[in-house]
Amino acid sequence: MEKNGYTRRFAAAITAASSVIGPIIPPSGIMIIYAYTMEISVAALFAAGVYRD
């Protein structure tokens, strides 16, 4: 990112934000791998990620 003109602080902020957004916005790659490993429906995990009590 530095080669493209971004500051280190901006690059760090983008990397930190993108690393935590996966579990928040379903269906992420992590969620699909978890569903496959645990033999759970991706649709059920998607519904669980969307519905918050």
N, C-alpha and C positions, 0 to 999 in steps of 0.2 A: 504494500500500500504506500510505503514511503516513496518508492520509485515513481508512483503516479501522483505525487504531490500532497498526500494526506499527512497530517501530523501524527506522531506516535500516540498522542492522547485520543485523537479521533479513531484511529485504527483499533486501539485497545477497547474503546467504548463500543464500537461496532461488533467486534469479536465477542465481547462479553454479552451484549444484548442478543446476538444471534445464537449463542450457545444455550441460552435458557428459553428461547422462544419455541423450540421444538416440542417440549412436553406441554406447552400451553395451547398451541394451535394444532388440533388433531386433523387428520391423521398424519402424524410425523413419522419419519423413518424409524425413530426409536420406538414409537408406539406399535408400528407394524412388526418389528422384530420381537418386541415383548409379546405381542399377541401370538405370533408363530411359536415362540419358545414355550409359552404357558398354555398353548392350545386354547386360546380364548378368541372369540369373534372380534374382528377389527371394528365392526359396526357397534358392538357393545361398548368397546373402549371409546369409540368416537362419541357415542351417546353420553358416556360417563364424563368425557372431557368437556362436552358442550353444556350439560346440565350441572349446575352448581347450586347447592342448597343454600 
